[in-house]
Amino acid sequence: MAVTLSETAARRVNAFLAKRGKGVGLRLAVKTSGCSGMAYALEFVDEEDADDLRFESHGVTVLVDRKSHVYLDGTELDFVREGLNEGFKFHNPNVKDQCGCGESFTV
């Protein structure tokens, strides 16, 4: 399976990359954190690492390290606006539970 972006997320990532003036894409990862055990990490990257898995989604390069891919396989990253708030939202089919604040999850 793959890690993908919605069209809305891809437009937003492309806008950020254009504003930065450089970058090859977006890195998605998981890190140990929060009350449920894992949290998502996003960063814009200027070069790929040797162990990165590379996915293309709506014209955006998505990089995922092999350890994180186990937890992110099948995930779609979306960009949503809810009232006055906006941000990236993960639709991860592997999540079994998440904390009340939504910042961390378990698989």
C-alpha positions as CSV (number, residue, x, y, z in Angstrom):
1,M,0.0,0.0,0.0
2,A,1.0,3.6,-0.1
3,V,0.8,6.9,1.8
4,T,-1.2,9.5,0.0
5,L,-2.4,13.1,0.1
6,S,-5.8,14.4,-0.6
7,E,-6.0,17.0,-3.4
8,T,-6.5,19.7,-0.8
9,A,-3.4,18.6,1.2
10,A,-1.3,18.4,-2.0
11,R,-2.3,22.0,-2.9
12,R,-1.4,23.2,0.6
13,V,2.0,21.3,0.6
14,N,2.8,22.8,-2.9
15,A,2.0,26.3,-1.6
16,F,4.3,25.8,1.4
17,L,7.1,24.4,-0.8
18,A,6.7,27.4,-3.2
19,K,6.9,29.8,-0.3
20,R,10.1,28.1,1.0
21,G,11.6,28.3,-2.4
22,K,13.1,24.8,-2.2
23,G,12.4,21.3,-1.2
24,V,11.8,17.9,-2.7
25,G,8.7,17.1,-0.8
26,L,7.1,16.2,2.5
27,R,8.3,13.6,5.1
28,L,5.7,11.8,7.2
29,A,6.9,9.9,10.2
30,V,5.8,8.6,13.6
31,K,7.7,9.3,16.9
32,T,7.2,8.0,20.4
33,S,5.2,10.6,22.2
34,G,2.0,11.5,24.0
35,C,-0.2,9.6,26.3
36,S,-1.2,7.0,23.7
37,G,2.4,6.1,22.6
38,M,2.9,7.6,19.1
39,A,2.5,10.9,17.4
40,Y,2.8,12.0,13.8
41,A,5.6,14.1,12.5
42,L,5.6,16.3,9.4
43,E,8.5,18.1,7.8
44,F,9.5,19.6,4.5
45,V,12.7,18.0,3.2
46,D,15.4,19.2,0.8
47,E,16.8,15.8,0.1
48,E,15.9,12.1,0.4
49,D,17.5,9.7,2.9
50,A,18.8,6.4,1.7
51,D,16.1,4.4,3.6
52,D,13.2,6.5,2.5
53,L,10.2,5.0,0.7
54,R,9.0,7.4,-1.9
55,F,5.4,8.0,-2.9
56,E,3.9,10.4,-5.4
57,S,0.5,11.9,-4.7
58,H,-1.2,14.7,-6.7
59,G,2.2,15.9,-7.8
60,V,3.8,15.9,-4.4
61,T,6.6,13.6,-3.3
62,V,5.9,12.0,0.1
63,L,8.8,10.4,1.9
64,V,8.4,7.9,4.7
65,D,11.2,6.1,6.5
66,R,10.8,2.3,6.6
67,K,10.2,2.1,10.4
68,S,7.4,4.6,10.2
69,H,5.9,3.0,7.1
70,V,4.7,0.0,9.2
71,Y,2.4,2.4,11.2
72,L,1.5,4.7,8.2
73,D,0.8,2.2,5.5
74,G,-2.5,3.1,3.9
75,T,-2.7,6.6,5.5
76,E,-4.1,9.6,3.7
77,L,-3.1,13.1,4.8
78,D,-5.8,15.7,4.3
79,F,-6.0,19.4,5.0
80,V,-9.1,20.6,6.7
81,R,-10.7,23.7,7.9
82,E,-13.0,23.4,10.9
83,G,-14.4,26.7,12.0
84,L,-11.5,29.1,12.7
85,N,-9.0,26.2,12.8
86,E,-7.2,24.6,9.9
87,G,-4.5,22.0,9.7
88,F,-3.4,18.6,8.4
89,K,-5.4,15.6,9.4
90,F,-4.3,12.0,9.2
91,H,-6.8,9.2,8.1
92,N,-4.8,6.2,9.3
93,P,-6.5,2.8,9.0
94,N,-4.0,1.3,11.4
95,V,-5.0,3.3,14.4
96,K,-6.7,1.3,17.1
97,D,-7.1,4.0,19.7
98,Q,-6.1,7.7,20.3
99,C,-5.9,10.0,23.2
100,G,-8.7,12.4,24.1
101,C,-6.8,15.4,22.6
102,G,-6.1,13.6,19.4
103,E,-2.4,14.2,19.5
104,S,-1.2,10.6,19.9
105,F,-2.4,7.2,18.9
106,T,-1.8,3.4,19.3
107,V,-1.7,0.7,16.6
